[in-house]
Amino acid sequence: MPGFSTTVGEQIEALRRVGGEAAVRLIRRQSDESSAHIVSGWPGRFDARRARAFGFVAESSFDEIVRIYLEDDHVPAVA
């Protein structure tokens, strides 16, 4: 499947833009060795030409992913 790479900081800023400061205040930064181990095995860069050739499409930004989540799960946007 096609996708894109982003940092946690970039994800938080997207949440701030889409969901507001109140949504970001709910985040608690906490280290988790098990999660870090899993994520460390994920590729940072990848080539999705084959997936795109089959018609798969990736979102263009993390802001878009947050908006889609809110729309799909009918979560009211936080201002």
Secondary structure as GFF3:
##gff-version 3
##sequence-region A 1 79
A	DSSP	alpha_helix	8	19	.	.	.	ID=ss1
A	DSSP	alpha_helix	21	25	.	.	.	ID=ss2
A	DSSP	alpha_helix	33	40	.	.	.	ID=ss3
A	DSSP	alpha_helix	49	53	.	.	.	ID=ss4
A	DSSP	alpha_helix	62	72	.	.	.	ID=ss5
###
